Amino acid sequence: MSRIDKVNELIAKRETVHSSKERTRLDKLFDENSFVEIGAHNVEAGVVTGYGTINGRLAYAFSQIGAVNVAHAEKIANLYNLAIKMGNPVIGIMDSKGVNMAEGIDTLEAFGIILKNQSQASGVIPQISVIAGDCMGMGSFIPVLSDFVIMTKSNSSLFMQSPSVFEGLDGKANPPSSLDAARHAQKTGLVHIVGDTEDDCFTLTRKLLDFLPENNLEMEMIEPTDDLNRVDLHLNEFMPEDNETPIDVRYLINSIVDDGDFFEIHKEYSPNMIVGFARFAGITTGLIANNGRLNITAALKAGEFVNICDAFNIPVITLTDVAGYDKKLGEELNGIEKYGAKLIYSFASASVPKINIIIRNAIGNAYMLMNSKHIGADIVYAWPSACIALMDKKAYTTLMKTTNENYDEISSPYNAEELGYVDSLIVPSNTRKRIIVALEMLMTKRENKSARKHSSIEF
């Protein structure tokens, strides 16, 4: 074959790659005409890599085409090296049938290269995995090592072992539904956000990146577009008279954040704990709110989120309303103490600004876990409806053989303020204003970070 023929063949291969679904996905993810491909001649690697702008900010991405081989891994590794040097996020679009079996043990080298680079980038630059097809075997480690996983509702799967090895399937059945986005979003917690379609996933990725800094040395903030002094008088009558009627926590969140824009993470996983990103006066914050009693999955969910916020200099705000722990025996048998301790560690070791608003119940050590003054919150506010006590009213009056009136007195937020566990009682309608004032005061906070390295993995 002549040199000209070789050049023409290479050009033909490049044109095929440029028109591929994988390249098209990247063009949809990035700002129009901004994506620049890296290593376009290396078409045998089976992955498209490059960089561009997303909402005007530099980001790197790879989109898988075929089976993972050493050349495939080296392209992704090179991309990670660039991203770490420049301090910008990496987005991986996962759609691969697994490893190239013909390369034998070299495939372990391939995945080792990718996973090592991911680990080195953990807590340094944001990492987002978009699962738009199959993600299996060793490839399933890639999204789990990422900070956030976004997955399409249908036509995608995430699993470690092939369905052919599952007992009862014998390779004759399709993968069970336990491998899809719904299962991972609701049960395993491996998927943070589910999109109806690929395009929805790319839109959600772009919005998520808007809330994140480019790296661990920066803090994300924009020019505020909402009134800093806005109040919601409805909040003054928001709390029911009794301490057990469920409240609409999302209404409260949307009421106090900038422009009512709350980007919820892990919505379907452990709904008794709400986490997500919002802005106050243009400052990106991580918001955590109780929506029921504390249990293992809620502690895991909140702790992981605090770790991510701490890694990327995002202040943490908690809305506390927790009457204690889930009283199912399984919680105790599965080691709720371990996961509660992990949550304590996450809050206590976080060096970012930490603000807690006690809106209703703050009972026992379940309250202590929720960013209380006892474990290092910088500012703690309380609504007049707050009940702050070692145990609930029924248990206290029975154990101490006393009256309800005595319990009401010792559990009053005024008592907690006198003891120094609450910095100030606030009018509920002023919650937004008081958070903004506290945030602005804490923006120059300096505190040595823990020696631990951030990871989204819970050990």
N, C-alpha and C positions, 0 to 999 in steps of 0.2 A: 504494500500500500504506500502510495506516495505521501510526501509530507502534506501536500494540499488536501488529499483525501482524508488524512488523519485530522487535520484542522476542521474540515467540514463535518466529520463525524462527531468531533467534540462539540462543535457549535450546535449540531442537531440534538445532542444529549442535553446541553444546557437549555435549549429552547423547551425541551420536554419537561425539565425540572421547573423552569420558570412558569410553565402553564399548569403545573401539577396542583392537586388539591392542597398539598402541604404549603406550597408557596402562596396560593390564594388565601389560605387561612392567615398567614402572616400579613399579607397586604390588607386584610380586613381588620386585623388587630392594631396595626400602626396607622399613624396619620397618613393621609393620602400622599402617595409618591415619596414617602420618607424612608421606606425600608431599603437598606443596602445589604446585599448578600455578601457573606464571607465564605471563601472556599467554594465558589460556584463550579470550578472545574473538577472538584472531587466528587463527581456524581455517584461513584460506586459506594460511597459511605452511607447513602440512604437516609440522610438528614439534611435539612436546609437550616443554615444558621446565619445570623446577621444582626444588625442594629438599626435603629431609627428613632423616631420620636412618637410618643404617646401623649396626647394633649400637650404637645410642645416640649416634653421632657425626654431626655435620652434614656433608652432602655435596650436591652439585648434579649434575643429570643431564639429558640430552636424549635423546629417542627419536624417530627419524625415521619419517615416514609415507610421503611421496611424493617427487616430484622436488624438487631443491633450487632455490630461487629467492631473490631478494634478501630478501624478507620472512622466509623460512626462516633465512637466514644471520644476519639481524639479531637474531632471537630467540636464536640460539645465542651470538652475540657479547655480547648483554646478560647472558646467563647467565654467561659467562666473566668479564665485568667484575665481577659480584657475587662470584663465587667467588674471584677474585684479591684483591678488597678484604677479604673475610672470611677468606681463607687456608684454603680447604677444597677437597677433591678434586672433580674433574669426571669423570663417567662418561658416555660416549656410546654409545648403542645404535644400531648401524649396520644399516639395512635400507632401501635406497633404490635406485630404478632409474636414478639419475643426475640430470642437470640438466634444468631446464625449457627446452627448446630454443626455445620461443616468445619468451623474453626475450633471445635472442641474446647479445651480448657482455656484457650485464649479469650473466650467470651467472659470468663471471670475477670481477666485483666481488663477487658473493655468496661464492664460495669464497675470494677474497682476504681478506675480512673474517674468515672462520672461521680460516683458516690463520695470519693475523697474530696473532689472539688466542691461538691455541694456542702460537705461538712465544714470545709474551710471557709465557705461563704456564709455559713449560718451565723446570724446575728450581726453580720457585716453589711450585707445588701439584702433587700427583700427578694424572696423567691416565691413564684407563683406557678403552680402546675395546672394546666387546663387539660382534662381528660376528655377527648373528643372521639374516642374509639376504644380499642382494647388496650389494657395496661396490665400486664401479667408477669408472673415469675419474678425474676430479679428486677424487672422494670417497675414493679409495684413499690420498690423502695424509694424511687425518685420522688413521687408526689408526697410520700409520707415524710421525707426529709425536707420538703418545702415548708414555707411558712403558711401558705394557703393553698387549698385544693378546690378547684371549680370543675364541675362535671356536668355533662349533658344528661338530661332526664332519661333519654332513650338512646339506643344504639351505642352504648358505652358500657364497659365493665372494668372492674378492678379486683384482681385476685392474685394470690401467691401460687397456689397449686392448680394444675390443670383439672378441669372437671372430670377428666377420664380416670383420675385416681380416687375420686370420692366414692365412698362405700354406697352401693346401690345404683350408681350411675353406669359404671363400667364403660365410659366413653360413648354410650349410646344416646345420651340425652343432652339437651342444651344446658349451658350453665344455669344453675338455679337463680331465682330472682334475688337471692342474698348477695349476689355479686354486683348489683346495679347501684345507681346513684341513690335511690330512695333508701335502700338498706344502709349504705355507708353514711348517709346524711342523718338518719334517724337512730341507728343502733350502734355502729362502730365508732362514729364520730370522725372517720377518716376524711370525709368530704365536708368542707365548710359552707359551700354555696352550690346550689343546683340551678342550672339554666335550662329553659325549655328547649332551646336549640343552640347550635354552635354560635350563631350570631349573638344570641343572648349572653352566652358565656364570654364572648369577646367584649361586649358592652359592659358586663359586670366587672371584667378584669380592668378595663380602662377606668371605671369609677373607683374600684378599690385602690388602684395606683394613685389616684388623686388624693387619697387620704394619707398615703405613706410617704415618708421622706425618701430621698434617693439612697441614703446609706445611714449607718449608725452614728455618724458625726454631725448630722443635720437634724433640724426640727422643722416639721411641715406646718406652715401657716400661710394664709392668704389674706387679702384685704377683706374685712368683714362687710357683708351685704345686708345684715339684719340689725335692727335697733338694739344697741347694747343695753338700753334701759327698759326694754319691753317686759311687761308683766302679764300674767294670766290670772285674773281675779277668781276664775273658776277653781283654781287650786286651793283657795282658802276654804272651800266647801267640798274638796275632792275626797277626803277621807271619811269612810263610813264610821258610825258611832262605835260599833263593835270592832274588836281586833282580829276577827277571823274572816270577814267577808272579803273575797278576792277583789283586788283593784286593777284597773287598766293601766299597767305600768308603762305600756308603749305610748299611751296618751300623754302621760307625764313627761316621758323622754322627748317626744315630738314637740311638746309645749315649750321646753326650756332650751333646746339646741338651736343653733343658727338655722333659720329658714325651715325648721321642721324636718331637716335632712338627716336621718339616722340610717347608716348603712350597717344592717345587722349581719353578724357572722354566726354560723352554727345555729341557725334559727330552729331547725327541726330536731336538733340534738339537745336533750335535757332542757326542755322548755321552761323548767322551773328556775333557770338562770338565763338572763338575757345579756348578751355581749355584742359590742359593735363599735363603729367609729362615728364620731360626730364632730362638730366644731362649735367652739364658744369664742366669740369675738375673732373669728377667723383661725383660731388655734385648733389644730387637730388633737382630739382627745380620745382615749379609750373609755367607753362607758360600760359599766357592769351593774346590773340590777337584779335583785331577787324577785322571783315570781312564784314563790312557794317555799317549801322547806328544803333544807340542804341535803344532798345525797352525794354518792360517789361521783356520778357523771357530772353533776353540777360543779363539784370541786375541781375535777379534771378540766372542765371547760373554762372555768374562770382562771385557774392557775396557768394554763397554757396561754390564755389571752394576756394576762399580766406579764408573762415572760416576753412575749412579742412586743408589747408596748414598752417595756423596760429596755429591750435591746435597741429599739429605734427611737428613743427619746420622746415617747408619746405619753403625756400626763394621763393618769388614771383617776376616774371619778366613779364612785360607787353610790348607788341608791339602795340603802339598806332597809329591808323589811323581812326579817327572818325570825320565825317563832321557834326555831329549833331544827332538829334533824328529821328526815323521813324515818318513820317508826317501823318500817318493814324489817323483819329479822335478817333478810338477805344482805342488807346494808352492813350490819354488824359482822355477819359471817364472812363477808368479802373484804373486810378491813377498812371501814370508813375512817378509822384513826389515821391510817397511812396517807390517805388522800386529803384528809383535813390538814395533816401536818405539811403536806406539799403545798397546799394553798397558803398556809401561814408563811412558809418559806418564801413563796413567790412575792407576797405582799411585803414581808419584812425586809427582804433583800433588794427590792426594787428601789432604785435611786431617783426615779422620776418624780415630779410633783404628784402627791396623792391626796385627794379630797374625798371625804365621806359625808353623805347627807343621810341621816337617820330619819326616815319618813314615818315609820310606824314601829313595828316590833323589832326589838334588838335584844334577843333573849339568849342567855347562856353563852357557851363557847362557840356556838354557831354564829352569834353576832361578833364575837371576838375575831373570828376568821375573816370577817368581811371588812378588811381595811380599817379596823378600829384604831383608836388612839393607842391602845395597849400594845399593838404590834407595829406602830410607826407611822400612822397617817399624819400628814402635815397639818391639815385643817379638818375639823369635824364640826358640821352643823347639825342641828336637830330641829325638826318641826315640833310645834306644841303637841301634836298627836303622838309623839314618840313614847314608847314604853321600853325603858332600858333597865334590865334586871338580870339577876343570876338565874332565875327560873320563872316559869309562867305563874299566873295568879293562882290557879287551882293547886299546883304542886306546892307553892310557897305557903298558902294559907293552911293547907293540910299538914305539911311538915312542921311548920313553925307554930301551928295552933294559934293563929292570929286572924285579924279581920281583913276584909277587902280594902277598907279605908287605909289601913297601915301599909298594905302592898302598894296602893296607888301613890302613896307618899314617897316610898323609897324607890319606886320605879319611874318617878316623874323625871322628865328631861331637865327640870330645874335643879334637881338633886345631882344629876350627872354633871351639870355645868358647874355647880359649886365644888364638886370633887375634881374638876379639871379634865374630865373625860370628854366633855363637849366644849368647844371653843365659844359657840354662840348659838342661841335659839333664834330662828329666823321665821319670818312670815312666809308661808308657802308660795304665795304669788311672787315673792322677791327671789325665789331660788335661783333663777337664771342670773340675775344681777350679782348675787353674792358669790356664785361660782366664778363669774368673770373677774370680779375683784380679787378673789383668792388666786386664780390662775395667773393674773398679771403680777401679783406679788411674788409668786413662786417661780416665775420664769427664769430667774437668775439663781435658782437653787443649785448648790454645788455639793455633791456627796460622792464619795468613792464608790465605784461599782464593785459588786462582789466579784471574786475571782472566777466564778462559774461562767461558762460560755453558753449563750442562749441556744436552745434547740427546741423545736416544736414537739420533740419526742418526750414522752413521759416515761421515766425509769422507776 
